[in-house]
């Protein structure tokens, strides 16, 4: 086995290794922060500990953090702006007015 010391590597190679380590740590930290901010019901497995293991155990190959970022969270439910308003919401005249409220930020008094 041929072992190379750091002094034998060129400056470009060392800079590339440092950049990859910083990128790896950045992606891992991003995935961990995103994991902690995501509610359990929005996670694919429904709990945080399996994702924590996946992120940390597969951290050295970028695979664990990337798997979580790409497939770990369920997409948030889309809200239909034209759906019937909640019972406690202010009443609007019709669908067109609700659409205008969504598009233009609601009607303002005195205009």
Backbone bond lengths (Angstrom), bond angles and torsions (degrees), N, CA, C in turn:
res aa  C-N    CA-C-N  psi(-1)  N-CA   C-N-CA  omega(-1)  CA-C   N-CA-C  phi
1 X - - - 1.435 - - 1.529 108.02 -
2 X 1.314 115.63 127.82 1.454 121.37 -178.43 1.526 109.14 -94.91
3 X 1.329 117.19 113.01 1.460 122.56 -179.04 1.519 108.36 -101.87
4 X 1.337 115.69 128.97 1.455 121.53 179.96 1.516 108.69 -107.60
5 X 1.315 116.73 134.38 1.462 119.21 177.19 1.529 108.81 -85.15
6 X 1.334 115.88 162.98 1.458 120.32 -179.21 1.520 112.12 -62.75
7 X 1.322 117.42 -29.97 1.465 119.77 -179.18 1.527 111.72 -69.55
8 X 1.338 117.86 -19.60 1.461 121.20 178.32 1.520 112.76 -82.64
9 X 1.346 117.57 -13.39 1.457 121.04 -178.01 1.524 110.42 -85.57
10 X 1.327 114.83 149.42 1.467 118.68 178.49 1.523 110.01 -75.67
11 X 1.323 115.86 163.59 1.461 121.07 178.72 1.519 112.42 -61.06
12 X 1.322 116.40 -36.26 1.468 121.00 178.81 1.520 110.91 -65.52
13 X 1.311 116.71 -41.51 1.469 120.67 179.94 1.519 110.61 -66.07
14 X 1.304 117.48 -42.14 1.466 120.83 178.75 1.530 110.01 -64.72
15 X 1.332 117.02 -41.91 1.470 120.71 178.41 1.527 110.63 -62.71
16 X 1.320 117.54 -39.14 1.464 121.92 178.12 1.528 110.83 -65.26
17 X 1.316 117.25 -42.51 1.469 121.21 178.67 1.523 110.19 -64.02
18 X 1.326 117.39 -44.07 1.467 120.99 178.79 1.523 110.32 -62.76
19 X 1.330 116.89 -42.65 1.472 120.57 179.50 1.535 111.07 -62.31
20 X 1.313 117.02 -41.58 1.467 120.43 178.92 1.526 111.74 -66.29
21 X 1.325 117.03 -39.01 1.467 120.39 177.91 1.528 110.27 -65.44
22 X 1.326 117.10 -43.03 1.467 120.87 178.67 1.528 109.91 -64.54
23 X 1.321 118.05 -42.45 1.463 121.75 177.95 1.528 110.83 -62.41
24 X 1.321 116.38 -43.94 1.470 120.83 179.23 1.530 110.76 -61.55
25 X 1.323 117.15 -46.09 1.461 120.33 178.88 1.531 111.18 -65.00
26 X 1.323 116.59 -39.06 1.462 120.50 179.08 1.523 112.13 -63.04
27 X 1.328 116.56 -45.23 1.472 120.68 179.22 1.525 109.85 -65.45
28 X 1.313 117.46 -40.36 1.464 120.98 179.57 1.525 111.02 -65.50
29 X 1.317 117.06 -44.81 1.471 120.47 179.08 1.525 110.05 -64.36
30 X 1.332 117.60 -41.37 1.459 120.85 177.22 1.530 110.77 -59.49
31 X 1.335 116.76 -45.64 1.465 120.86 179.88 1.526 111.14 -63.92
32 X 1.324 117.89 -41.12 1.467 120.76 179.53 1.530 111.76 -66.48
33 X 1.323 116.80 -41.50 1.473 119.61 178.37 1.515 109.73 -65.54
34 X 1.327 117.18 -43.49 1.459 121.10 178.77 1.528 110.70 -62.89
35 X 1.325 117.11 -37.84 1.461 121.36 177.45 1.523 110.75 -62.83
36 X 1.328 117.05 -44.75 1.465 120.07 -178.09 1.524 112.08 -68.49
37 X 1.323 118.34 -30.05 1.463 121.54 -179.81 1.527 113.20 -83.42
38 X 1.319 117.56 -15.71 1.459 121.09 -177.07 1.522 110.11 -85.14
39 X 1.351 117.65 128.13 1.470 119.68 176.54 1.533 110.89 -65.07
40 X 1.343 115.67 149.30 1.463 120.26 -177.51 1.516 113.12 -56.51
41 X 1.328 117.60 -37.36 1.462 119.63 -176.90 1.521 112.54 -69.98
42 X 1.311 117.99 -12.48 1.462 121.06 178.66 1.531 111.89 -97.65
43 X 1.336 118.09 -1.61 1.463 122.02 179.01 1.521 109.96 -88.92
44 X 1.323 116.19 149.91 1.466 120.82 -178.15 1.522 111.48 -62.27
45 X 1.304 119.46 -45.32 1.466 121.40 -179.54 1.519 112.65 -85.90
46 X 1.316 117.88 -7.65 1.452 121.65 178.14 1.520 114.76 81.96
47 X 1.315 117.60 -3.70 1.467 122.42 178.51 1.518 108.81 -140.16
48 X 1.324 115.33 157.36 1.460 119.61 -177.60 1.525 113.59 -85.99
49 X 1.334 118.32 -29.16 1.465 119.36 -172.05 1.530 113.39 -63.60
50 X 1.368 121.48 -36.78 1.474 117.32 177.33 1.531 112.00 -63.60
51 X 1.327 116.13 -37.87 1.458 119.13 179.77 1.518 111.23 -70.10
52 X 1.312 116.95 -34.93 1.460 119.88 176.76 1.532 110.25 -61.45
53 X 1.325 116.48 -43.63 1.469 120.36 177.29 1.527 111.71 -63.07
54 X 1.335 116.20 -44.80 1.470 120.01 -179.47 1.526 110.14 -61.72
55 X 1.321 116.81 -45.80 1.465 120.38 -178.45 1.523 110.85 -63.20
56 X 1.335 117.07 -46.77 1.467 119.66 -174.95 1.523 113.51 -76.53
57 X 1.330 117.64 -37.57 1.465 119.24 -177.85 1.524 112.61 -75.28
58 X 1.310 117.12 -29.60 1.468 119.98 -179.84 1.528 111.66 -105.97
59 X 1.328 116.65 20.19 1.454 122.71 -175.89 1.528 112.55 -63.93
60 X 1.305 118.01 -38.02 1.461 121.13 -173.57 1.515 113.93 -70.08
61 X 1.304 117.60 -11.71 1.458 119.30 179.65 1.523 111.77 -114.80
62 X 1.309 118.81 11.65 1.457 124.63 -177.52 1.530 112.33 66.40
63 X 1.316 117.92 -9.86 1.467 120.49 -172.27 1.525 111.61 -69.79
64 X 1.315 118.63 -46.07 1.460 121.18 -177.78 1.515 113.64 -59.07
65 X 1.336 118.00 -54.56 1.464 118.92 178.22 1.524 112.83 -60.90
66 X 1.327 117.23 -39.75 1.464 119.49 -179.63 1.530 111.88 -67.64
67 X 1.327 117.72 -36.84 1.468 120.09 176.75 1.517 109.55 -61.13
68 X 1.326 117.06 -43.77 1.467 119.11 179.49 1.518 111.10 -65.45
69 X 1.323 117.92 -45.32 1.455 121.10 -177.77 1.529 111.03 -61.59
70 X 1.331 116.79 -40.10 1.462 120.55 -176.40 1.525 112.47 -82.59
71 X 1.337 117.68 -43.72 1.465 119.32 -169.83 1.514 115.27 -125.42
72 X 1.306 119.20 3.45 1.454 120.96 -173.66 1.504 116.14 -80.41
73 X 1.330 116.22 -22.12 1.456 119.20 -175.84 1.522 110.18 -115.55
74 X 1.325 114.80 143.91 1.454 120.40 173.51 1.517 107.97 -78.90
75 X 1.311 116.88 144.58 1.467 117.41 178.17 1.522 110.76 -65.92
76 X 1.306 115.89 144.99 1.465 120.51 178.32 1.520 109.21 -67.02
77 X 1.299 115.80 144.61 1.455 120.41 179.48 1.521 109.38 -66.65
78 X 1.318 114.95 131.89 1.459 119.92 178.66 1.520 109.56 -75.92
79 X 1.303 115.98 143.42 1.452 120.66 177.88 1.518 108.85 -104.25
80 X 1.313 115.83 128.53 1.448 121.57 179.66 1.525 108.83 -83.32
81 X 1.335 117.46 115.39 1.463 118.47 -178.54 1.525 112.78 -68.65
82 X 1.331 117.35 -15.86 1.457 120.76 -179.04 1.526 112.13 -98.43
83 X 1.315 116.82 1.33 1.461 120.01 178.58 1.526 109.36 -67.99
84 X 1.296 114.68 161.93 1.472 119.30 179.52 1.521 109.04 -59.75
85 X 1.319 117.51 137.87 1.462 120.01 -179.43 1.524 111.28 -69.31
86 X 1.297 114.88 158.87 1.461 120.69 177.59 1.530 109.00 -63.20
87 X 1.331 117.33 154.35 1.459 119.72 -177.92 1.526 114.10 -58.04
88 X 1.325 117.70 -32.32 1.456 119.54 -178.61 1.532 113.09 -89.70
89 X 1.330 117.28 -0.15 1.465 121.00 179.56 1.527 109.76 -77.14
90 X 1.312 117.32 152.57 1.463 119.04 177.65 1.522 110.56 -62.78
91 X 1.317 116.32 143.54 1.460 121.58 -177.80 1.525 110.21 -74.83
92 X 1.317 115.85 137.34 1.456 120.81 174.65 1.514 108.92 -114.08
93 X 1.315 115.71 156.34 1.454 120.29 -172.37 1.523 112.31 -67.75
94 X 1.284 117.53 -48.29 1.463 119.11 -176.76 1.519 110.44 -158.35
95 X 1.313 114.98 -178.79 1.456 121.61 -176.87 1.525 112.09 -63.23
96 X 1.314 117.87 -38.66 1.465 121.61 -179.91 1.526 110.71 -63.49
97 X 1.307 116.91 -40.22 1.465 119.95 178.75 1.522 110.63 -66.59
98 X 1.337 117.31 -40.32 1.470 120.19 176.87 1.524 110.48 -62.88
99 X 1.356 117.00 -39.67 1.461 120.39 178.29 1.521 110.77 -64.22
100 X 1.329 116.87 -41.89 1.468 120.16 177.99 1.526 110.40 -64.07
101 X 1.325 116.73 -38.83 1.465 119.89 177.83 1.520 110.84 -61.39
102 X 1.331 116.75 -41.52 1.463 121.07 -179.94 1.520 110.36 -67.10
103 X 1.314 116.59 -44.75 1.466 120.55 -175.70 1.530 112.53 -72.93
104 X 1.327 117.10 -39.52 1.446 119.79 -171.29 1.525 114.18 -113.24
105 X 1.309 117.60 10.77 1.460 120.50 174.28 1.509 114.61 83.13
106 X 1.279 119.12 21.64 1.456 121.09 176.18 1.506 112.36 86.76
107 X 1.306 115.45 161.54 1.462 120.31 179.52 1.519 109.24 -82.59
108 X 1.317 115.58 146.95 1.457 121.72 179.95 1.512 108.34 -110.30
109 X 1.303 116.26 138.20 1.460 121.35 -179.88 1.522 109.33 -67.95
110 X 1.337 116.04 142.02 1.450 121.13 175.07 1.513 114.12 86.70
111 X 1.314 119.17 8.80 1.470 120.29 178.69 1.496 109.88 -99.00
